[in-house]
Amino acid sequence: MILIEGRGITLKKVIIGLVLVLVASSLFFAREAFSDILQESYTSIKEVVVGKIALSKESNGEALPEKVDAPETQTAGEQTEVAPEDKKPVIDPNDPFLLLVNKEVGVLDESYVPQNLSVPNVAFSTSVAERKQMVKEAADALEQLFAGASNDGITLHAQSGYRSYGTQNMLYDSYVRANGEEEANTFSAKPGQSEHQTGLAMDVTSDSVDNQLVQEFGETVEGKWVAEHAAEFGFIIRFQEGKENITGYMYEPWHLRYVGVEHAKYITEQGLTLEEYLGVIEK
């Protein structure tokens, strides 16, 4: 027999005890190993799942923080932006500001008088009350144009706006007597064919040409400013140089016609006359 601390223990009991100790140790180490395996598995699974999520996001176009953003591509719902010069304004055939009056079309009746005539608050070089008037929207735009010119150190004078059928008739007759009908027809409209009767036109001038309505105005600082900036306020140079065969009148850098900002900018940028512009739209 083996004596331990005065107590008797048989060999069999010692062996059983050792076996139990070995089994307990094995279970402990096995549990630790199993825990490590579980942790590694969890980490691997997590990486796989995160990777799939990342791939999923990447396939849906979502940029990942650690990746360089891919170049943006146009989707089906996006439209290619059209260059400004290719955008043609929509024309309302009933737009009163696009009224076409010339020697061929749009002849006005003797009784035609535009509504809402107003006198713009600008400097005039005429004392004739009738000729100071314009349609209200055009008058407001002329005030803005004159203010813009003043801000740039340019001084303009308004000379002749609305003219009644009767007034135009007297003017035309006087020009015919002085210059002959053929020449008069190059710079003066017959009654009913004048844009001035629409209330949408205004002749402007400056001290640089003694406030006269002459082609030299186009070469002055004031005339050049008007040509460059008129469209910003809705006006066009109605009778352009080199377009006499279309408009029927000689070059008049002083004759402003209100059509609205959008239309004026397009007409000016494209170098069109009002006849050409309306013709292009109609086609």
C-alpha positions in Angstrom: 0.0 0.0 0.0 1.0 3.7 -0.7 0.7 6.0 2.3 -0.2 9.7 1.6 -0.4 12.0 4.6 -1.2 9.1 6.8 -4.0 7.9 4.7 -4.0 4.7 2.7 -4.7 5.0 -1.0 -4.6 2.1 -3.3 -2.8 2.1 -6.6 -6.1 1.8 -8.4 -7.4 4.9 -6.9 -4.2 6.8 -7.9 -4.5 5.6 -11.5 -8.1 6.7 -11.6 -7.2 10.0 -10.2 -4.5 10.6 -12.8 -6.9 9.6 -15.6 -9.4 12.1 -14.4 -6.8 14.8 -14.2 -5.7 14.0 -17.8 -9.3 14.1 -19.1 -10.0 17.4 -17.4 -6.8 18.9 -18.8 -7.8 17.6 -22.3 -11.2 19.1 -22.1 -9.8 22.5 -21.0 -7.3 22.6 -23.8 -9.9 21.4 -26.3 -12.3 24.2 -25.2 -9.5 26.8 -25.7 -8.7 25.4 -29.1 -12.4 25.3 -30.1 -12.8 28.9 -29.0 -9.8 29.9 -31.2 -11.3 28.0 -34.2 -14.7 29.7 -33.6 -13.0 33.1 -33.5 -11.0 32.4 -36.7 -14.2 31.2 -38.4 -16.1 34.2 -37.4 -13.3 36.5 -38.7 -13.2 34.7 -42.0 -17.0 34.7 -42.4 -17.0 38.4 -41.5 -14.4 39.2 -44.2 -16.3 37.2 -46.8 -19.6 39.0 -45.9 -18.0 42.4 -45.9 -16.3 41.7 -49.2 -19.6 40.6 -50.7 -21.3 43.8 -49.4 -18.5 45.8 -50.9 -18.8 44.1 -54.2 -22.5 44.6 -54.1 -22.1 48.3 -53.5 -19.4 48.6 -56.1 -21.6 46.9 -58.7 -24.4 49.4 -57.8 -22.1 52.3 -58.5 -21.4 53.2 -54.9 -17.8 54.2 -54.4 -15.8 52.6 -51.6 -13.7 54.7 -49.3 -10.5 52.8 -50.0 -11.1 52.9 -53.8 -10.7 55.6 -56.3 -14.0 56.8 -57.6 -14.8 55.5 -61.1 -15.6 58.1 -63.8 -19.2 59.1 -63.8 -21.2 57.7 -66.7 -24.4 59.1 -68.2 -27.5 57.1 -67.1 -30.5 56.5 -69.2 -32.4 59.2 -67.3 -29.9 61.9 -68.0 -29.9 64.0 -71.2 -26.9 65.5 -72.9 -26.8 69.2 -72.3 -27.3 71.2 -75.5 -25.0 74.1 -76.2 -26.7 77.5 -75.6 -26.4 78.4 -79.3 -28.4 75.3 -80.3 -31.3 76.1 -78.0 -34.0 77.8 -80.0 -36.6 79.6 -77.9 -40.1 78.4 -78.0 -42.2 80.8 -80.1 -45.7 81.6 -79.2 -47.5 82.7 -82.4 -49.7 85.0 -80.3 -46.7 86.7 -78.6 -47.3 90.4 -79.1 -43.6 91.2 -78.8 -42.8 89.2 -81.9 -45.3 91.0 -84.1 -43.7 91.3 -87.5 -44.4 94.5 -89.4 -42.6 95.2 -92.7 -43.3 96.0 -96.4 -44.6 92.5 -97.1 -46.5 91.3 -94.0 -48.2 92.6 -90.9 -49.4 95.8 -92.4 -51.3 97.7 -89.6 -54.7 99.2 -90.0 -55.1 103.0 -89.7 -57.0 102.5 -86.4 -54.4 100.3 -84.8 -53.2 101.7 -81.5 -51.2 99.5 -79.1 -52.5 99.1 -75.5 -50.7 100.1 -72.4 -48.6 102.9 -73.9 -46.2 104.4 -71.4 -43.5 107.0 -71.3 -40.2 105.6 -70.1 -38.2 107.6 -67.6 -35.2 108.3 -69.7 -33.6 111.3 -71.4 -35.2 112.4 -74.6 -33.9 114.5 -77.5 -37.4 115.2 -78.7 -40.2 117.3 -77.2 -43.0 115.6 -79.2 -45.1 113.8 -76.5 -46.5 111.1 -78.8 -43.0 109.9 -79.8 -42.0 109.4 -76.2 -44.4 106.5 -75.7 -43.8 102.8 -75.9 -45.7 99.7 -74.8 -45.3 99.4 -71.0 -43.1 96.3 -71.1 -40.8 97.9 -73.7 -40.7 101.2 -71.9 -39.6 99.4 -68.7 -36.9 97.5 -70.6 -35.7 100.8 -72.1 -35.3 102.3 -68.7 -33.1 99.4 -67.7 -31.1 99.7 -70.8 -30.4 103.4 -70.2 -29.5 102.7 -66.6 -27.1 100.0 -67.7 -25.5 102.3 -70.2 -25.2 105.0 -67.5 -23.5 102.6 -65.2 -20.9 102.1 -67.9 -20.4 105.8 -68.4 -22.6 105.9 -71.6 -25.2 108.7 -72.1 -28.0 108.0 -74.5 -31.0 109.9 -75.7 -34.3 108.5 -76.9 -35.5 110.2 -80.1 -38.7 108.5 -81.5 -40.9 105.8 -80.2 -44.6 105.3 -81.0 -46.0 107.0 -84.1 -49.6 106.8 -85.1 -50.6 105.9 -88.6 -51.4 109.5 -89.3 -47.9 110.7 -88.1 -46.2 108.1 -90.2 -48.2 109.1 -93.2 -47.1 112.8 -92.9 -43.4 111.8 -92.3 -43.3 109.5 -95.3 -44.9 112.1 -97.6 -42.3 114.7 -96.5 -39.5 112.3 -97.2 -40.9 111.5 -100.7 -41.1 115.2 -101.5 -37.6 115.8 -100.3 -35.8 112.6 -101.6 -38.1 110.9 -104.1 -40.2 107.8 -103.5 -37.5 105.3 -104.4 -34.9 106.7 -102.0 -37.5 107.4 -99.3 -38.5 103.7 -99.4 -35.0 102.7 -98.2 -35.3 104.5 -94.9 -38.9 105.4 -94.3 -41.9 103.1 -94.0 -45.2 103.7 -95.6 -48.1 104.2 -93.1 -49.2 100.9 -91.7 -45.8 99.3 -92.4 -43.8 101.1 -89.6 -42.7 99.3 -86.5 -43.1 102.6 -84.6 -46.8 102.1 -84.8 -46.5 98.9 -82.8 -45.1 100.8 -79.8 -42.2 98.3 -79.6 -39.6 100.4 -81.3 -37.4 103.3 -80.1 -34.8 105.3 -82.0 -31.8 106.2 -79.7 -28.9 108.5 -80.3 -26.2 110.5 -78.5 -24.4 113.8 -78.3 -21.5 112.2 -80.3 -23.6 112.6 -83.4 -25.5 115.7 -82.3 -28.5 113.5 -81.4 -29.1 112.8 -85.1 -30.3 109.5 -86.5 -27.3 108.7 -88.7 -25.3 105.6 -89.5 -22.3 107.1 -87.9 -23.9 106.4 -84.6 -22.9 102.8 -85.0 -19.3 103.8 -84.9 -19.5 105.9 -81.7 -18.8 104.6 -78.2 -22.5 104.8 -77.5 -23.6 103.0 -80.6 -21.1 100.2 -80.0 -22.3 99.8 -76.4 -25.9 99.6 -77.7 -25.0 97.0 -80.3 -23.2 94.9 -77.6 -25.7 95.1 -74.8 -29.1 95.8 -76.3 -30.1 92.1 -76.2 -29.4 91.8 -72.5 -32.5 94.1 -72.1 -34.7 92.4 -74.8 -33.9 94.7 -77.7 -32.4 94.0 -81.2 -30.9 96.2 -83.8 -33.8 95.8 -86.1 -32.3 96.9 -89.4 -28.8 95.4 -89.6 -25.9 96.2 -91.9 -25.7 93.7 -94.8 -29.3 92.6 -94.4 -31.0 95.3 -96.4 -32.3 92.9 -99.0 -34.2 91.0 -96.2 -35.5 93.9 -94.1 -36.1 96.2 -97.0 -34.4 99.1 -95.2 -30.9 100.5 -94.9 -28.7 99.9 -91.9 -30.1 101.7 -88.9 -27.9 101.3 -85.8 -30.2 103.6 -83.8 -33.5 101.6 -84.3 -34.1 99.4 -81.3 -37.0 96.9 -81.4 -38.2 95.1 -78.3 -38.8 91.3 -78.6 -38.0 90.1 -75.1 -34.6 89.0 -73.6 -34.6 85.3 -74.6 -35.5 86.0 -78.2 -33.2 89.1 -78.5 -30.2 87.1 -77.2 -30.7 84.3 -79.7 -31.4 86.6 -82.6 -28.2 88.7 -81.8 -26.0 85.7 -81.2 -27.0 84.1 -84.5 -26.9 87.3 -86.4 -30.4 87.0 -87.6 -33.0 89.5 -88.7 -36.5 89.2 -87.2 -37.7 87.9 -90.6 -35.1 85.2 -90.6 -35.7 84.3 -87.0 -39.4 83.9 -87.4 -38.9 82.1 -90.7 -36.5 79.6 -89.1 -38.9 78.9 -86.2 -41.8 78.3 -88.6 -39.9 75.8 -90.6 
